[in-house]
């Protein structure tokens, strides 16, 4: 295993990074679970975002504990529930996006630590998570967003969630490659999903008011190059408030730290580091003296709202910092060009049995 690498230079100094990581670690429960704030509830996606931030700050044991909690709490079908409070399940819906994100987190952890033995330990959880997600595929390549408590699949797909799943599947392919276990069915699913995200907005329920539907196709790598820059430019004035950050919803006077930092990640992947750095500077107003971050700011009232400092906002901040600092693990995970090459082109040429997600014998 490689020796842990300390966080590098960037928009936050080492002390600031450490204090922010300390606030995440302070909220982490003995089980490894990371709630939104001490005593709050936990959802798997935000838990993973916070775990990645712990790796950014070199708190690899803490991050490992977070993934161990996921391994222990995974449902038999490969999913996780949407909400936990300690050992209690408070929301039994099982979201495809929340389940897929473990692949992103584990790839980040592997790149941060070089711990192949831990990947081996977590690999059954990765496979089970991907199986859950693939079972929710729709005919157009999109993936419906959830199963309810009774096990019924939702009847709609969401653009942000599917963009994140596309990113997660490509990370899963990278993990599979690390283990020399080709997954042609995953490749084909990623190919069709990426095409749906990039070219078929009609396959997703409309959520155009939300900033995430604007930038997530770019952040995920489904939309790249000139098309990605055009998409960002087209929505900039609608969602970005100069000097304040990104509106969560286009028609609400509320900027949020997480959305702002995710746009920073997308801009870094596009090579637009000056715009990214400017946006990151806007998040400073949300920083508490202890290093935690308020969730958002209602600018007409000059009010921090809601009255909570969330671990996932702190997580997004540290990931954006790491991307701006050029830290290898974070840069690799959020740079579409550095994910497995030729996913679309190669997968489109592979014949796969849709019932098994495996190549027929004559094509193996």
N, C-alpha and C positions, 0 to 999 in steps of 0.2 A: 504494500500500500504506500502511496506517496505520502510524504509528510504534509499536514495541513498547511495551506498557504494563507497568510494574513491578507486582509483586504488591502487593495492597492490605493494609490492616490486617486482622488476624484473630487467631485463637488463637495463631499463631506470629508472632514479629516478623520483620522483613525479613532480619535476619542468620541467624536459624534456618532460614527458607525457603531462603536462598542456600546454607547449608552442606549442607542435605539435597540440594538440586539438584546441588551439587558432587559428592556421593558417587555419584549416578546418572551424571553426566558422566564421572567417573573410571572407571567400569566400562564405559562405551561404547567399543566397538572402532572402529578407523579406518574400517571398512566402514559404520559407523552402527548396527550391531547392538548391542542392549543385553541382555547376559546377566543371569541372576539375580544374579550377583555376579562379580567379576573372575575370569576363567578358568572360569566355570561355563557351563551350557548356556543356550540361548535358546528360548523359545516365543513365537509371534507375539502372543498375547493380552497376556502380561505385558510384552513389548517395547513394545506400544502404550500400556499403562498408564503405563509409565515415560516414554515420549515425551510424553504429555499433561502429566505433572508437570514436564517440562522447559519446556513452554510456560507453565505456571502461574508458573514462576520467571523468565520472560522469556528463557530460553535457546532462542530460536526457531531459530537455526541448527542447534543440536544436535537439536532435534525434527525439523527438516526432513531432516537426515541420516538419522534413524531411518526416516522414511517413504520416503526414497530407497532405503534398503536393502530395504524391503518391495517396492518397485516392481521392483528388479533381481532379487529372489529369488523372485518370484511364479511359480508353476507355470503351464504352458500352459492348464490347466483353470480357472485363477483362484484356486486354493487356495494355502495354504502348508502345509508339513509341521509336525508337532507339535513336533519338537525339532531344534535345530541346535547344533553346537559349531564356531564359526567357519564355514568354508565346508562343513563336513561335515554331512550329514543323519544324525542319530542316532535319529530316530523318524519313519518314513515315513507314519504315519497322518495323514490330512488331516481336521481337525475343522471342522464347519460354523460353530460359534461362534467359533473362533479366526480363521477367515477373515472372518466378517462384521464383526468388531470394528474393522477398518480404517475403516469408515464413521463410527464414533463418534469415533475419533481424528482423522480428517481434518476432521470438522465442528468439533471443538474447536480444531484448528490454524487453520482458516479464521477462526473467530470471534476467536481470539487475535491474528491477524496481519492479517486482511483481504486475504490474498494469493490473489486469484482466479487469477493466473497459475499458481500452484502447484497449485490445484485442477484447472485445465485439464490440467496435466502428469500428475496422478494419476488423472484421470477414467477412462481406460481400465482402470486397475487396480481402481477401484471397480466398474465395470460387470462386469468379469470375476469379481470376488469375489462379487457378488450372483448372477450366473448360476450359479456353483458351488453356492451355498446353495440357490437355488430348485430346482436339479436333485435335491435331497434331500428335497423335500416329500413328506409322507405324506397319505393321503386325508382324515384328520381335521383337517388344517391344521397339525399339528405338523411339525417338521423333524428328521429323524434326525441323530444326532450326528456321524457320520463316514463316510469311506470308508477301507478298509484299504489296505495296500500293493499289493494286487492289483486295487484299484478297486471292490471289492464294498461296497455300502452297508450300514451297520449296520441291525439290525432293531429298534432302540429309539430313542426320543427322550427327552431329559432336560429337566426343567422349568427348571433354572437356565440351561442352554445356550439353550433356546428363548426364555426371557425376555430374555436378552442379545441374541439375534438379532432379536427384536421391536424392541428399542431401536435396534439397528443399522440395521434397515430403515427406521425412521422418520428416523434421521439421514441415511440414503442418499436418502430422499425430499426432505429439506431441501436436500441438495447438488444434487439434480436440479433442484429449483425454482430454486436460485441460477443454474443454467445454462439455465433456461427449457426444460428437456427433461422433460416430463411422463412418468411411468412408471406407467400404470394397473395393469400386472401386478404391480409391486412393492406398490402400494397394496392390491390384492386379497389378496396373500400376507400382508402385514402385518395386514390385517383378520382373516383367518381364523386366523392364528397368535395374535394377541392374544386372540381369543375362546377358543381352545383353552387358553391359559395361564390365563385368568381363570375359565373355567367348566367345564373338562373335565380334572381331575387324573388321571382314569383313562387318559388317552392318553399318560401319561409313566411311565417306570420309577420305582418308589418310592425316594425318597432323603430321606425325612422327617427322618432323623437329622441331616442337614446344614443348617447355618444358611442357606446360600445358597438352598436351596429354600424357606425361610421368607420371606426378605426380597426375593429377586430379582424376583418378580412385581410387587412394589411399586416397587423401584428402577427397573425397566424402564418403568413406566407402564402395564402391562397391567391392573393392579388399582389403582384410584384412589379418592379421596374417602373416604366412610365405610367402604367395604369394605376399603380399604387400612389405615385406622386400626384396624379390627377385627382384621385379620390380624396386624398388628404387635403389638397388645395380647395377642392369643391366644398368641403364641409368646414373649413377652418373658421371663417367668420361666423358661422352659425353656432359653433360649439366653443370656440376659444375666446375667453374674455381677457383682453390684453392686461398683463400685470397681475392676473388673478389665477388663471388656470383654465381647466376644462369644465364646462357645464355637464353635469350628469344627464340632464334632460334639456333639450334645446330651448324649451319655452319656460324654463324655471330659472330664477336668479340664484342658483346654487352651484358653486364649483366644488369639486371633490378631489382629494389627494390621490386616490387610487386611479381614477380615470386619467388624471393629469400624468401620473407616472407611467401608466400603460401606454399613453400616447408618446411619452419620452422613449419607451422601449421600441415602439414602432418606428419613430423617427431615426433612432440610432441604427436600426436595421436597414433603413433607407440611405444611411450615410449623411443625414441632415443633422449633424451634431450641434450646429449653432442654434437652430430652432429648438432642438431637444434641451440644450443647456439653459436656454432662456425660460422654457416652461418649467424646468426643474427648479429654477430659482424662485418661481412663484409659490412653490409648495412650502417655502420657509415659514410663511405666516401661520401654517398649521402646526408647526413644531412646538411642543411643550418643553419647558426647561429640563424635564427628566429624560428627554429623548424620544418620547412617544409622539404620536401624531393624531390630531383631531381629524375626524372623518371628512368634514366639509365646512364651507363658509358661505353664509347667505349675505351677499354683498350689499344689497340696499339697506339692510339692517346692521351691517358690520357685526354680524353675529356668527360665532362658531356653532355649527349645528350638524348633527345631533350632539347632545352633551355626552359624547363617548369618544375615547381614544382607542382605536381598534388595532389589533395586532396585524390584520391584513392590510390596513393602510400603511403601517410601518413596514410591512413586508414589501409592498409595492415600491415604497420609497427606496429601500435598500437595493432592490433589484434594478431600479432606474439608476441609482448611484453607480452600481457595479457596471452597468452597460456603458455609462458615460466614462467610467474609469478604464474601460477596456478589459475588465477582468475576464479571463478566458472562459470559465464555465458559463457565466451568464450571457456573455456575448455569443457563444456557440449555440446555446439553447434558444435564444430569441432572434437569431439571424437565419432566415429561411435558406439562404444560399449555402449554409454550412450543415443543414440537415441532409439526410440521405439523398444523393443526386438521382435525378431521373425517375422520381417516383411516378409521375404521371406517364411519361413515355414508356417506361419499362412495364408498369403495371397494365397499361392498356393492351400490351401485346401478349400478356399471360392469360391462358385459358384456365379458368378456375371453376370447379364444381360449386355452384352457389349453395348447395345443401351441406357441404362439408368445409368450404373455404380452403380446399386443397386442390392441387393440380390433378386432373385425371391421370391414371397410370401411364398412358401413352405419351404424356407431356412432361412427366416428372424428370 
